[in-house]
Amino acid sequence: MSKQQESDDENFEHKSFEIEGRTVEYKTKIVDKVEQDLLNLGEKDKEFIAYSLVDAEILLTQLSSEKNLSNYSAQDLDELVYLWLHKRNNFKLVSEEEFVNAIGSAFGNCMNQAYGTKWTIISDEYGNDFACVSENPVFQTFPFSSIWKAIEHNREGSLQAIMDLIRKHLDDGSFGS
C-alpha cells in the first residue's frame, strides 16, 4: 500500500454489520457537500440502458440457462464480476466497457426494483453520471461507477454489500429525508 493510499485510508471510518449471516464491511467519510443537478433521462439515455440490459440478460445466461432479467439478484451480478476478474476467457466477445454497461444497468435495475429508486443523471463539478435516486428517503447510488470500482479494486461481493447497506440504512431510518 502506498503512502497516499494509507493517507487516504486514514480519512475513512471503518464499519461493519451483520445481515442474513453475512458480515458487510464498509468505510464512511464525511465530505463537503457538492452542488448537484438531477437531470431527466433523454431518449438516448433510455435506449442506452435498455440496450445494456439486453447485454446483461445474455451475460446472465452464463450462470444458468434459467437466469434472465426477471429472476436475477445482486449476488448473481457479483458472480459475473467474479468470473470477469478470474475467468476472463468466458467473455471473449465482450469488451470491458460493454461488460460494465451491462452489469451497471442490471445493478441499477435491481436497485430500482428493490428500493423504488429511479434512473437519473447527476451533474456536478466532476461531470455527469447515471445514478439511481430515491426522493423519500433521500439517497443516491451510482451503479456504473460501482461496477468500475469492483473491477478496478478486485472487489468481490461488493454489489450485494451495497444492497445490504441500503437495506440497513432504510431499516435504521438513517437516510435523511
N, C-alpha and C positions, 0 to 999 in steps of 0.2 A: 504494500500500500504506500503510495507516495505521500509526501508531507502535505500536499494540497488536499488529497483525499482524506487524510487524517484530520486536517483542519476543518474541512467541510463537514466531516462526520461528527466532529465535536459540537457543531451548531444544532444537531438534531437530538431530540429526546427519544430514546428507545423505549417502546412499549410492547406489550403482548396481551392477548386474551385467549380464552378457550371458547370454542364453538363447535358443537356436534363432534366432539372428540378430536378436533384439530386445534393446534396452537397456531395462532396468527401473530406474527411478529411484524411490527411496523415502526416507522420513525415519524416524528412530528417536528415541525419547525414553524415558528411564528414569523411571518414575513410582512413587509409593508404592503398595504392594500394597493393593488394595481387597478387603474381605471380600465373598465372593460365595456365593450358594446356587444350586445347579443343580436346577431343577425339571423333573419329567417333564411331557411334553405331556398336557394333558387332551383329552377328545373334541372340544371346541370348537376347541382349538388345531390338532388334526389336521385337522378339517374346514376350517378357515381355510386351511391350507397346501394341501390338496387342491383347494379351490375356486380359490385363487390360481394353482395350476399349470394348471388348465383355462384361465384367462385368459392365462397365459403361452403355452400352446400356440396359442391364437388369435393372439396377437401375433407369434409366430414365423413364422406363415404370411405375414406382411408381407415377410419376407426371401425366402421361396421357398415354393411350394406343397408342396415336399417336406420342409420343416422341421417337426419335431414334437419332443415330449419324449424321444423315443428317439434322436435324432440331432442334438442341438444342442451348442454349446460356449460357453464364457465369451466368446469373440470374437463369437459371434452375439448374445449379450446386450449386449455393448459396442456392437454395431452398432445395436441397438434403442435404447439410451441416446442414441447419436449422433443417430438420427432424432428421438427425443423432444426433444432440445435444439435441433435445427436445422430440423426439418420437422414441427412440432407438428400441422399440419393433417392429417397422416396418422392422427392419433389423436383425431378429433373426438368420439367417443363414450366416451373413456376419461379419467377424472379422474386427477390426479397420484397420489393415494393408491392407486387401482386399479393404475396402472402400476407404482408402487414395489412394491406387494404381489406383483404377478405376476412381475416381474423378480427381486425378492428371493427369492421362493420357488423360482424356477427356478435362481437362482445357488446357493442353499443345496443344492438337489437335485444340482446339478453338483458341488459340493464333496463331498457325501456319496458320490456315485458314484466320484469320482476319488481321494478320500483316506480313505474309510471313516469320515468324521465322522458324527455323529448329531444330529438336531434336539433341542434342549432349550430351556429358558427360563432365562436367567441373571437372578437377582435380587440387586441390590446397593443401595447408598445412593442411586444415581442413578435407580433404578426397575427395571422388568422389560424384557427384550429377548430376542427369539428369537436363538438362536446355533446354530452347528454346532460341536460339540466332538469332540475326539479324546482318548482316555484314555492311549494309548501310541503315540507320544509325546504329551505333554500340550500341546494348543493349542486355541484357540477363535477363531472368526470370527463376524462379525455381518453376515449377508447383507443384511438390510433397511437397516441403517444404512449399509452400503457403497453401496447404490443411492441413498439420500437424499444422501449426500456427493458422489457422482458428479454428481448433478443440481445440487445447490446450488453446487458449486465448478467446474462445467463440465469435469469430468474425463473425458477421452476415453481409452478403453483401460484403465481402472483395474481392471476385473473380471479381465481376463486377467493383468494385472500382479499382482493378489492371488494368483491361481492359480500364477503363476510363482514368486512369493516363497515360498509354502508349499512348492512343489516344491524350491526351492533349500535351504530350511531342512531339509527332510526328507533331501535328498541329502547335505547337510553334517553332518547329525546335530546341528544346532544348536538344536533344540527340546529343552526339558527333559523328562525322563520321570519 
